Amino acid sequence: MKPTAKTIMFLGTGSDVGKSIAVAAFCRILKRRGVRVAPFKAQNMSNNSYITVEGGEIGRAQVVQAEAAGLLPSVHMNPVLLKPSSGLGSQVVVQGKVLGRMEAAEYHRYKKHLTTRVMESFDYLASRYEAVVLEGAGSAVEVNLKKGDLVNFAMARRADAPVVLVADIDRGGVFAQVIGSMVLMSRTEKARTAGFVINKFRGDPALFEDGLEIIRKKTGRPVFGLVPWFEDIHLDAEDSVAVQPDRRPIATPRKDRVNVAVIRLPGLSNFTDLEVLDREPDAVVNFLYRSEPLGEYDLLILPGTKNVVEDAVWLKKTGWARHIRSFAQSGGRIIGLCGGYQLLGRDILDPLGVESDRGHVDGLGLMPLATTLMGDKILRRVTGTELVSLLPIRGYEIHMGRTELLDEANPEEIQALIRLREPGRTGDWLDGHALANGRIRGTYVHGFLDAPGLRLALLNQIREEKGLSARKKSAPGHGGRFHQYDRLADHFERYMDVDAMIRVMDR
């Protein structure tokens, strides 16, 4: 089928300038105007991934964009996903399936072989939708990386997409970002660049009118929008920048709050599992990197990790293992999610060198479990019943480990946590484990805490133990995001010349 879609591409002056959010907003704006639109990013680098309707793996940012467009996420929206691993380069995922692990130099040599697969996915979308909104990666004008470019101007050329360059004024140097980027562009790249969006503005827009005029005169291109910073629109973040130690402040635990500690593992992945807790009005959620006693916290969460072997070593080396065991022994509640579930066990085995050259490392030993990392990855969407609360859950699995009870495990002390099945398929299985009547739980299911009934029951137990009033309902979980997409679209539509950008697509 011949591609017929109109296109537009958001490139950036650097990383974290707001390209992903701009694409999500523009997709939502077009959808609300009756346009059948799909997002596309040729190559994404993120450990925050998701399982699509086809059972493949893509970056979480494209999931947000797909939902904003009113679509189910597809592997074709992000045909190449790079998942960095500590000291081992990245795992390369192509059209949802693991291709293998490559060092950076090896991948740059191999990248040219992926162009066919990337265009196959783009053509798939362009032949089925009226518009495709593309996203670039990092800075669009890294001159040393232009050779073999898969995702920025080379992709714009292949898709014949006009380019809107997004800059971040909050980090400073916006004139250097915008004008400097134009200077580094080739003649054909300049010709393809239609204009700019200045993102994350703070203060009175009238005070930057002269700045907009300077950019227009220096570049000969319009500024389509000066978009103010927003702090009250809640969407999944693209990657773990927001939870890095130097980016997210630590709040003081309070006796009148539910205090949640999340261990900020070096290999942290799928941290969006925890975002729903941030929306609970009486929860204090701290991502902790430096080891410390956990006595002020009510709940400890060990999140997913892209490198469970090295993170197990890190927990011991930093002193975290001692503090976590002490917290468990004092009766603290712990939830391990995916890699965090593996860390709760006694043994972690990597005989194939999937993540490391260490064949075996010790886990925390809080559960009588052994995990073996295998060569194949389990990717599936799941639904089921949590067996401690008997409440429904749904989510997805992404893992290369298989976890089993050790022979010495006492069945009276430890039980299976969830009975799962794949939607639309027959048969079920048991996942995860619960210890001490559910005070310690571990599961492979991402999205475990998104279930509002289960989350309400868990947090109300903590509230009641602390003498706080139980709540009647949880904060909005997954479903609450769709209202956020409309708020995001309203925000961008108010401050961007959307009609001018649509005319650019019609050129």
C-alpha positions in Angstrom: 0.0 0.0 0.0 1.5 3.4 -1.1 2.1 5.8 1.8 -0.2 8.8 1.5 0.0 10.5 5.0 1.0 14.1 5.6 4.0 14.4 7.9 5.6 16.8 10.3 8.7 16.1 12.4 9.7 17.6 15.8 13.5 17.7 16.2 15.4 19.1 19.2 18.3 21.3 20.0 19.2 18.7 22.6 17.9 16.0 24.9 15.0 16.6 27.2 13.9 19.8 25.5 10.3 18.5 25.2 10.1 16.8 21.8 8.2 13.8 23.1 5.6 16.0 24.9 5.3 18.2 21.8 4.6 15.2 19.6 2.0 13.9 22.1 0.3 17.3 22.3 0.2 17.7 18.5 -1.1 14.2 18.0 -3.9 15.0 20.5 -4.6 18.3 18.7 -4.9 16.6 15.3 -7.1 13.8 16.7 -9.5 16.4 18.2 -9.7 18.0 14.7 -10.8 14.7 13.2 -7.4 13.7 11.7 -6.4 10.0 11.9 -2.9 10.5 13.2 -0.1 8.2 14.4 3.3 9.0 16.1 6.6 7.6 15.0 10.2 7.6 16.3 12.7 5.6 14.3 15.1 5.0 17.2 14.6 5.6 20.9 17.0 5.0 23.8 15.2 4.2 27.0 14.9 1.6 29.7 11.3 2.6 30.2 9.4 0.3 27.9 6.0 -1.2 27.3 4.4 -4.2 25.6 2.3 -3.4 22.5 -0.8 -5.0 21.1 1.4 -7.3 18.9 3.3 -8.4 22.0 6.4 -6.4 21.1 8.5 -3.9 23.1 8.7 -0.1 22.5 9.7 3.0 24.3 7.1 4.4 26.8 7.1 7.8 25.1 5.6 6.4 22.0 2.9 4.7 24.2 1.9 8.1 25.5 1.9 9.6 22.0 -0.2 6.7 20.7 -2.7 7.1 23.5 -2.9 10.8 22.8 -3.7 10.0 19.2 -6.4 7.6 20.4 -4.5 4.5 19.2 -3.3 1.2 20.7 0.5 1.3 20.7 2.3 -0.6 17.9 5.8 -1.8 17.4 5.8 0.2 14.1 5.7 3.5 16.1 9.2 2.8 17.5 10.9 0.2 15.3 14.3 0.5 17.0 14.6 0.6 20.8 18.0 0.7 22.6 18.0 -0.4 26.2 21.3 0.7 27.8 23.0 -1.7 30.2 25.8 -0.8 32.6 29.2 -1.2 30.8 27.7 -3.5 28.2 26.4 -1.2 25.6 22.7 -1.6 24.8 20.2 -4.3 24.1 18.9 -3.7 20.6 15.1 -4.3 20.0 13.9 -4.2 16.4 10.2 -4.0 15.7 9.5 -5.2 19.2 11.9 -8.2 19.3 15.3 -8.5 20.8 18.0 -8.5 18.1 20.9 -8.8 20.5 23.3 -6.7 22.7 25.8 -4.4 21.1 28.5 -2.0 22.2 28.1 1.6 21.0 30.7 1.4 18.2 29.3 -2.0 17.0 25.8 -0.5 16.8 26.9 2.5 14.9 28.5 0.2 12.3 25.4 -1.9 12.2 22.9 0.9 12.1 22.8 1.2 8.2 21.3 -2.3 8.1 18.3 -1.0 10.1 17.1 1.6 7.6 15.0 -0.9 5.7 13.2 -2.0 8.9 12.7 1.6 9.9 11.1 2.5 6.6 9.1 -0.6 6.6 7.5 0.5 9.9 7.1 4.1 8.7 5.4 3.0 5.4 3.1 0.8 7.5 1.8 3.8 9.4 1.9 6.3 6.5 -0.3 4.0 4.4 -2.9 3.6 7.2 -3.2 7.1 8.7 -3.9 10.6 7.4 -0.9 12.0 9.2 2.3 10.8 10.9 3.9 13.0 13.5 7.6 12.1 13.8 10.1 12.7 16.6 13.8 12.9 16.5 16.4 12.1 19.2 18.8 14.3 21.2 20.2 17.1 19.2 19.4 17.2 15.5 22.8 18.7 14.5 25.4 16.5 16.1 27.8 16.8 13.2 29.9 13.8 14.2 26.8 11.6 14.2 25.2 12.7 10.9 26.9 9.9 9.0 24.5 6.9 9.4 21.8 9.1 11.0 18.7 7.0 11.5 16.4 9.3 13.4 16.9 13.0 12.8 17.3 14.9 9.5 17.9 11.7 7.5 14.5 10.4 8.7 12.9 13.7 7.9 14.3 13.4 4.4 13.1 9.8 4.0 9.6 10.8 5.2 9.6 14.1 3.3 8.6 15.8 6.6 8.9 19.5 7.3 10.8 20.0 10.6 9.9 22.0 13.7 12.9 22.5 16.0 12.1 22.4 19.7 14.3 24.4 22.1 14.3 24.5 25.9 14.5 28.1 27.3 14.5 26.9 30.9 18.0 25.5 30.7 19.3 28.9 29.3 21.1 29.7 26.1 18.1 29.5 23.9 19.6 31.8 21.2 22.7 29.6 21.0 20.4 26.5 20.8 18.3 27.8 18.0 20.6 30.0 16.0 23.6 27.7 16.6 21.6 24.7 15.3 20.7 26.6 12.1 24.4 27.4 11.6 25.3 23.8 11.9 22.6 22.6 9.4 23.4 21.8 5.8 21.6 23.8 3.1 19.1 21.1 2.6 18.4 20.8 6.3 17.8 24.5 6.6 15.4 24.3 3.7 13.5 21.6 5.5 13.3 23.5 8.8 9.9 25.3 8.9 10.3 27.0 12.3 10.7 26.7 16.0 8.9 26.0 19.2 10.4 27.5 22.4 9.5 25.3 25.3 9.5 25.5 29.1 9.1 29.3 29.3 8.7 30.9 32.8 7.5 34.4 33.4 5.7 37.1 31.4 5.7 36.1 27.6 5.6 39.9 26.7 9.1 40.2 28.1 10.4 37.8 25.4 8.8 39.4 22.4 12.1 41.0 21.4 13.7 37.6 21.8 11.2 36.1 19.3 12.0 38.9 16.8 15.7 38.3 17.2 15.3 34.6 16.3 13.1 35.5 13.3 15.6 37.9 11.9 18.7 35.7 12.6 17.1 32.5 11.1 14.5 33.7 8.7 12.0 31.3 10.3 9.0 31.9 12.5 8.6 30.8 16.1 5.4 28.8 16.1 5.0 29.0 19.8 6.4 30.1 23.2 5.1 27.4 25.4 5.1 28.0 29.2 6.2 25.5 31.7 3.5 23.4 33.2 3.6 21.5 36.5 0.0 20.3 36.9 -0.3 18.0 33.9 0.6 14.4 34.7 2.0 12.2 32.0 4.4 9.3 31.9 8.0 10.5 31.6 10.1 9.3 28.7 13.0 8.2 30.8 14.5 8.3 34.3 15.8 11.9 34.1 13.1 13.0 36.6 14.3 10.5 39.2 18.0 11.0 39.0 19.5 11.9 42.4 20.3 15.4 41.4 16.9 16.1 39.7 14.2 15.1 42.2 14.3 16.6 45.8 13.8 14.3 48.8 10.8 15.2 50.9 10.7 14.8 54.6 8.7 11.7 55.7 5.7 12.7 57.8 3.7 10.9 60.5 0.4 12.0 58.9 1.4 10.6 55.4 2.0 7.3 53.8 5.8 7.4 53.3 7.2 5.4 50.4 10.8 4.8 49.7 11.9 3.7 46.2 15.5 2.5 45.8 16.9 4.4 42.8 18.9 1.5 41.4 21.6 2.3 38.9 19.9 0.2 36.2 16.4 1.6 37.0 13.9 0.8 34.3 10.1 1.1 33.9 10.0 3.6 36.8 6.5 4.6 35.6 5.3 1.7 37.7 5.6 4.2 40.6 4.2 7.3 39.1 0.6 6.5 40.3 1.8 6.7 43.9 2.9 10.3 43.3 -0.7 11.1 42.6 -2.0 9.9 45.9 -2.7 13.1 47.9 -1.4 11.7 51.2 1.7 9.9 49.9 5.3 11.0 50.2 7.4 9.2 47.6 11.1 9.5 47.7 13.6 7.9 45.2 16.6 7.2 47.3 20.1 6.7 45.9 22.4 7.0 48.9 21.9 4.3 51.5 20.2 5.3 54.7 18.1 3.7 57.5 14.5 3.2 56.4 12.8 3.4 59.8 10.7 6.5 58.8 9.1 4.7 55.8 6.0 2.6 55.7 6.6 1.0 52.3 9.8 0.1 50.4 9.7 -0.6 46.7 12.4 -2.3 44.7 11.7 -1.2 41.1 12.6 -2.8 37.8 16.2 -2.8 36.6 17.9 -3.4 33.3 20.9 -5.0 35.1 19.8 -7.0 38.1 23.2 -8.7 38.5 25.2 -5.5 38.8 22.5 -3.8 40.9 22.6 -6.8 43.4 26.3 -6.1 43.8 25.6 -2.3 44.2 23.1 -2.9 46.9 25.7 -4.8 49.0 28.6 -2.5 48.2 26.6 0.7 49.2 25.2 -0.7 52.4 21.6 -0.7 51.0 21.3 -4.5 51.5 21.9 -4.1 55.3 19.3 -1.3 55.6 16.7 -3.2 53.5 17.1 -6.4 55.6 16.8 -4.4 58.8 13.6 -2.8 57.4 12.2 -6.2 56.6 13.1 -7.6 60.0 11.3 -4.8 61.7 8.1 -5.6 59.9 8.3 -3.1 57.1 6.3 -3.7 53.9 8.3 -4.4 50.7 7.2 -4.8 47.1 9.6 -6.0 44.4 8.7 -5.3 40.8 10.3 -7.4 38.0 14.0 -7.0 38.7 13.2 -5.9 42.2 11.4 -9.2 42.7 14.5 -11.0 41.6 16.6 -9.0 44.1 14.4 -10.2 46.9 15.6 -13.8 46.4 18.7 -15.5 47.5 20.5 -16.4 44.3 20.7 -14.7 40.9 22.3 -16.8 38.2 23.6 -15.6 34.8 25.2 -18.6 33.2 24.9 -17.2 29.6 26.4 -13.8 30.4 23.1 -12.1 29.5 23.8 -9.1 31.8 27.3 -9.6 33.1 30.3 -11.8 33.2 29.5 -12.7 36.8 27.9 -16.2 36.8 26.3 -15.8 40.2 25.5 -13.1 42.7 23.7 -13.1 46.0 20.3 -11.4 46.3 18.9 -9.9 49.4 17.8 -13.3 50.7 14.4 -12.1 51.9 12.6 -14.8 50.0 13.7 -18.4 49.3 14.0 -17.9 45.6 16.5 -18.4 42.8 16.5 -16.5 39.5 18.2 -17.7 36.3 18.7 -15.2 33.4 17.8 -16.9 30.1 18.6 -16.1 26.5 15.0 -15.4 25.5 12.8 -12.6 26.8 9.2 -13.0 28.0 7.0 -10.3 26.5 3.2 -10.4 27.2 0.2 -8.5 28.4 -1.5 -10.1 31.4 -4.6 -9.9 33.6 -5.4 -11.8 36.8 -6.1 -11.9 40.5 -3.8 -10.9 43.3 -4.1 -13.8 45.8 -3.4 -11.8 49.0 -6.2 -9.3 48.5 -8.2 -11.3 45.9 -8.5 -8.1 43.8 -8.0 -7.9 40.0 -4.8 -6.6 38.4 -3.6 -6.1 34.8 -0.3 -5.2 33.3 2.5 -6.6 31.3 5.7 -8.6 31.6 9.2 -7.8 30.2 11.9 -10.0 31.6 14.7 -12.5 30.8 14.7 -14.2 34.2 12.9 -17.3 35.5 12.3 -17.3 39.2 11.7 -20.5 41.2 11.3 -21.5 44.9 14.2 -23.2 46.5 13.7 -26.7 47.8 14.0 -25.5 51.4 11.1 -23.1 51.1 8.3 -23.6 53.6 4.9 -23.5 51.8 3.2 -22.4 55.0 5.3 -19.2 55.0 5.4 -18.3 51.3 2.7 -18.3 48.7 2.1 -17.5 45.1 1.1 -13.8 44.6 -1.0 -13.7 41.5 -2.9 -16.0 39.2 -2.4 -14.7 35.7 -3.6 -15.3 32.1 -3.0 -13.7 28.7 -6.2 -11.9 27.5 -7.9 -13.9 24.8 -6.0 -17.1 25.5 -6.9 -20.1 27.6 -4.9 -21.4 30.5 -3.4 -19.6 33.5 -0.3 -19.7 35.7 1.0 -18.4 39.0 3.3 -15.4 39.3 5.3 -13.9 42.1 5.4 -14.6 45.8 4.1 -13.2 49.1 5.8 -13.7 52.4 4.6 -12.8 56.0 1.0 -12.5 55.0 1.8 -10.2 52.2 4.1 -7.8 54.0 6.8 -8.7 51.4 5.6 -9.2 47.8 7.3 -9.7 44.6 6.0 -10.0 41.0 7.1 -9.8 37.4 4.0 -7.7 36.5 4.6 -4.1 35.5 1.5 -2.0 36.3 0.9 -4.0 39.5 0.2 -0.8 41.5 -2.0 0.7 38.7 -4.9 -1.4 39.9 -6.9 1.1 41.9 -8.7 -1.5 44.2 -5.4 -3.2 45.1 -3.6 0.0 45.7 -6.4 1.4 47.8 -6.4 -1.8 50.0 -2.7 -1.7 50.4 -2.5 2.0 51.3 -5.5 1.8 53.6 -3.8 -1.0 55.6 -0.9 1.3 56.1 -3.1 4.2 57.0 -5.1 2.2 59.6 -1.9 0.9 61.1 -0.7 4.5 61.6 -4.0 5.6 63.0 -4.9 7.6 59.9 -8.3 7.6 58.2 -8.9 5.2 55.4 -9.7 6.7 52.0 -12.7 5.7 50.0 -11.0 5.8 46.6 -7.6 5.8 45.0 -6.1 8.6 42.9 -6.7 8.1 39.2 -4.5 5.4 37.7 -4.0 4.6 34.0 -7.4 5.8 32.9 -6.8 9.3 34.4 -4.1 9.9 31.8 -6.6 10.5 29.0 -8.0 13.6 30.6 -4.3 14.7 30.9 -3.9 14.4 27.1 -6.7 16.9 26.6 -5.2 19.3 29.1 -1.8 19.0 27.4 -3.4 19.7 24.0 -5.3 22.7 25.4 -2.0 24.0 26.8 -0.1 23.7 23.6 -3.0 24.9 21.4 -3.2 28.1 23.5 0.4 29.0 23.0 1.2 27.6 19.5 0.1 28.7 16.1 -1.3 25.3 15.3 -3.0 26.4 12.1 0.4 27.6 10.7 1.9 24.3 11.6 -0.9 22.4 9.8 -0.3 24.6 6.7 3.3 23.5 6.8 2.2 19.9 6.6 0.1 20.8 3.5 3.0 22.3 1.5 
